[in-house]
Amino acid sequence: MTLAGTSLIYRLAPSLFNEEIANIAIPGQSPVSSANIALQRQPTTLVIEVNILDRPRDLAIEQFAQRAISPPLGLAALSFANTPARATVSSLYRLDAKAAKRDVDSANAARKLLGQSPEPLRYTETVSSAAKALDARPVTGTISQSAQELRAIADQVEAKGGRAYYLYMPMHPLLAATDYEARSRRAMTVADPKFRSRLLSIDWNDEIRWESDGGHVDARSALIVARQLEEAIARKGQ
């Protein structure tokens, strides 16, 4: 299974899952970029996080990744720089053993946290400001364009015998209730006639908590999300 998207889903380390996972989400970028890179792997299952659609694609990152994993340069081309593209390809080919060990240690720490009660759900000024900032972001054509491109990628995955799913990562209730979040759903619904069948509708655990920004899940919650995600995909496959 391959995960694509932004920093929201990037928090789901492969070691949190029971099955083999490649998380090639690229923080700060459009989900289209990592989803497009994922096509090179021909994933049997591709999960695309679609919370954030108003970022344009970074073609330079995509082209760099394509050159780096293709002959004649090969993987050695990635050794000179620690870039988002390098991190993506490193994740695909397990190049960074130290990073993998850190992921395992982090996952083990998260499992220990499950035995503790979650932090209280806080409605802070920081989260409130983040919600207002999201709604203040301009509505651009990038949103509908991203939705169209993601639909095309999902079509390609399925045409090759794979499965493609869309995922809305859980966000703090204040952020989830923004019009910004609704814009993505409207755009995806218009762009993809199969949106509802491809969408992983998950009743997120009420113990999920976030970092101070309200958008990124904390370490304990990342494990909960990973488990619920696997369960949702298993149900889809039945």
C-alpha positions as CSV (number, residue, x, y, z in Angstrom):
1,M,0.0,0.0,0.0
2,T,1.3,3.5,-0.9
3,L,0.3,6.7,0.8
4,A,0.4,10.0,-1.0
5,G,-0.5,13.5,0.1
6,T,0.7,16.3,2.3
7,S,2.2,16.6,5.7
8,L,-1.1,15.6,7.2
9,I,-0.7,11.9,6.1
10,Y,3.1,12.1,6.2
11,R,2.8,11.6,10.0
12,L,1.7,8.0,9.4
13,A,5.0,6.2,9.6
14,P,5.2,2.8,7.8
15,S,6.1,1.2,11.2
16,L,2.6,2.1,12.5
17,F,0.9,-0.4,10.1
18,N,0.6,-4.1,10.2
19,E,1.2,-4.5,6.4
20,E,4.0,-3.2,4.2
21,I,3.6,0.5,3.6
22,A,5.4,3.1,1.5
23,N,4.5,6.7,2.6
24,I,5.7,9.0,-0.1
25,A,3.7,12.1,1.0
26,I,5.6,15.3,0.5
27,P,5.1,18.0,3.2
28,G,4.3,21.4,1.9
29,Q,3.4,20.2,-1.6
30,S,0.3,19.3,-3.6
31,P,-1.0,15.7,-3.1
32,V,-0.9,15.5,-6.9
33,S,2.9,15.5,-6.9
34,S,3.3,12.5,-4.6
35,A,0.4,10.7,-6.2
36,N,1.9,11.2,-9.6
37,I,5.3,9.9,-8.3
38,A,3.5,6.9,-6.9
39,L,2.4,5.8,-10.4
40,Q,6.0,4.9,-11.1
41,R,5.7,2.2,-8.4
42,Q,2.5,0.9,-9.9
43,P,0.9,0.5,-6.5
44,T,-1.6,-2.3,-5.9
45,T,-3.3,0.1,-3.4
46,L,-2.9,3.8,-3.5
47,V,-4.4,6.0,-0.7
48,I,-4.5,9.8,-1.6
49,E,-5.0,12.3,1.2
50,V,-7.2,15.1,-0.3
51,N,-7.6,17.6,2.5
52,I,-5.4,20.2,0.8
53,L,-6.0,20.8,-2.9
54,D,-5.1,24.5,-3.4
55,R,-1.3,24.0,-3.8
56,P,0.0,23.8,-7.3
57,R,2.2,20.9,-8.4
58,D,5.9,21.1,-8.0
59,L,7.1,19.7,-11.4
60,A,10.7,20.1,-10.4
61,I,10.3,17.7,-7.5
62,E,8.5,15.2,-9.7
63,Q,11.0,15.4,-12.5
64,F,13.9,15.1,-10.1
65,A,12.4,11.9,-8.6
66,Q,11.8,10.5,-12.1
67,R,15.4,11.1,-13.1
68,A,16.8,9.8,-9.9
69,I,15.1,6.4,-10.0
70,S,15.6,5.9,-13.7
71,P,18.7,4.7,-15.6
72,P,21.4,5.8,-16.1
73,L,21.6,7.9,-13.0
74,G,20.0,5.5,-10.6
75,L,19.7,5.9,-6.8
76,A,23.2,7.2,-6.4
77,A,22.0,10.5,-7.8
78,L,20.2,11.0,-4.5
79,S,23.2,10.9,-2.3
80,F,24.3,14.5,-2.7
81,A,21.2,16.2,-1.2
82,N,18.5,15.7,1.4
83,T,15.5,17.0,-0.5
84,P,11.8,16.1,-0.4
85,A,12.3,14.1,-3.6
86,R,15.2,12.2,-2.0
87,A,13.1,11.5,1.0
88,T,10.3,10.2,-1.2
89,V,12.6,7.8,-3.1
90,S,14.4,6.9,0.0
91,S,11.0,5.8,1.5
92,L,10.2,3.8,-1.6
93,Y,13.5,1.9,-1.6
94,R,14.3,1.8,2.1
95,L,17.6,3.7,1.7
96,D,17.7,5.2,5.1
97,A,18.1,2.5,7.7
98,K,18.5,5.1,10.5
99,A,15.3,6.8,9.6
100,A,13.6,3.4,9.6
101,K,14.9,2.6,13.1
102,R,13.6,6.0,14.3
103,D,10.2,5.2,12.9
104,V,10.1,1.9,14.7
105,D,11.2,3.5,18.0
106,S,8.5,6.2,17.5
107,A,5.9,3.5,16.8
108,N,6.8,1.6,19.9
109,A,6.5,4.7,21.9
110,A,3.1,5.4,20.4
111,R,1.9,1.9,21.3
112,K,2.9,2.5,24.9
113,L,0.9,5.8,24.9
114,L,-2.2,3.9,23.9
115,G,-2.3,2.6,27.5
116,Q,-2.7,6.2,28.7
117,S,-5.8,8.4,28.5
118,P,-5.8,11.0,25.7
119,E,-5.1,14.6,26.3
120,P,-8.3,16.8,26.7
121,L,-9.6,18.2,23.5
122,R,-8.6,21.9,23.5
123,Y,-10.2,24.7,21.6
124,T,-7.3,27.1,21.7
125,E,-6.8,30.5,20.1
126,T,-4.1,28.9,17.9
127,V,-6.6,26.4,16.5
128,S,-9.2,29.1,16.1
129,S,-6.8,31.3,14.2
130,A,-5.8,28.4,12.0
131,A,-9.4,27.8,11.1
132,K,-9.9,31.5,10.2
133,A,-6.7,31.5,8.1
134,L,-7.9,28.4,6.1
135,D,-11.2,30.1,5.3
136,A,-9.3,33.2,4.3
137,R,-7.3,31.4,1.7
138,P,-8.3,32.5,-1.8
139,V,-10.5,30.2,-3.9
140,T,-8.5,29.4,-7.1
141,G,-8.7,27.2,-10.1
142,T,-5.9,25.1,-8.6
143,I,-8.5,23.3,-6.4
144,S,-10.6,22.0,-9.2
145,Q,-7.5,21.3,-11.3
146,S,-5.9,19.2,-8.5
147,A,-9.2,17.3,-8.2
148,Q,-9.2,16.5,-11.9
149,E,-5.6,15.4,-11.8
150,L,-6.2,13.1,-8.8
151,R,-9.2,11.6,-10.5
152,A,-7.0,10.8,-13.6
153,I,-4.3,9.2,-11.4
154,A,-6.9,7.1,-9.6
155,D,-8.2,6.0,-13.0
156,Q,-4.7,5.0,-14.1
157,V,-4.1,2.9,-11.0
158,E,-7.4,1.0,-11.4
159,A,-6.8,0.6,-15.1
160,K,-3.7,-1.4,-14.2
161,G,-5.5,-3.6,-11.8
162,G,-4.8,-1.6,-8.6
163,R,-7.1,0.1,-6.1
164,A,-7.3,3.8,-5.5
165,Y,-8.8,5.5,-2.5
166,Y,-9.3,9.0,-1.3
167,L,-8.8,9.9,2.4
168,Y,-9.6,12.9,4.5
169,M,-7.3,12.9,7.4
170,P,-9.0,13.7,10.7
171,M,-8.6,17.4,11.8
172,H,-9.6,19.3,14.9
173,P,-13.4,19.9,14.8
174,L,-12.9,23.7,14.2
175,L,-10.8,23.0,11.2
176,A,-13.0,20.2,9.9
177,A,-16.0,22.5,10.0
178,T,-14.3,25.2,7.8
179,D,-15.5,26.0,4.3
180,Y,-11.9,25.4,3.2
181,E,-12.4,21.7,4.0
182,A,-15.8,21.7,2.2
183,R,-14.2,23.2,-0.9
184,S,-12.1,20.1,-1.3
185,R,-15.1,17.8,-1.0
186,R,-17.1,19.8,-3.5
187,A,-14.3,19.8,-6.0
188,M,-13.6,16.1,-5.7
189,T,-17.3,15.3,-6.0
190,V,-17.6,17.3,-9.2
191,A,-14.3,16.0,-10.7
192,D,-14.8,12.3,-10.0
193,P,-18.1,10.4,-10.6
194,K,-16.5,7.6,-8.5
195,F,-15.7,9.8,-5.6
196,R,-18.1,8.2,-3.1
197,S,-17.0,4.7,-3.9
198,R,-13.3,5.6,-3.8
199,L,-13.7,7.7,-0.6
200,L,-12.7,5.9,2.7
201,S,-15.4,7.1,5.0
202,I,-14.1,6.6,8.5
203,D,-15.8,7.3,11.8
204,W,-12.7,8.6,13.5
205,N,-12.0,7.6,17.1
206,D,-12.9,10.3,19.5
207,E,-9.6,9.9,21.3
208,I,-7.7,11.4,18.3
209,R,-5.8,14.5,19.2
210,W,-3.7,17.0,17.3
211,E,-0.6,19.1,17.7
212,S,-1.1,22.8,18.5
213,D,-2.1,23.7,14.9
214,G,-5.1,21.4,15.0
215,G,-4.2,19.8,11.7
216,H,-1.4,17.3,12.4
217,V,-2.2,14.3,14.6
218,D,0.0,13.7,17.6
219,A,2.1,10.5,18.0
220,R,-0.5,8.5,19.9
221,S,-3.3,9.5,17.4
222,A,-1.1,8.6,14.4
223,L,-1.2,5.0,15.5
224,I,-5.0,5.1,16.0
225,V,-5.4,6.6,12.5
226,A,-3.2,4.0,10.9
227,R,-5.2,1.2,12.5
228,Q,-8.5,2.7,11.4
229,L,-7.2,3.2,7.9
230,E,-6.2,-0.4,7.6
231,E,-9.5,-1.5,8.9
232,A,-11.4,0.7,6.4
233,I,-9.4,-0.6,3.4
234,A,-10.0,-4.2,4.6
235,R,-13.8,-3.5,4.6
236,K,-13.6,-2.0,1.1
237,G,-12.0,-5.2,-0.1
238,Q,-14.7,-7.4,1.2
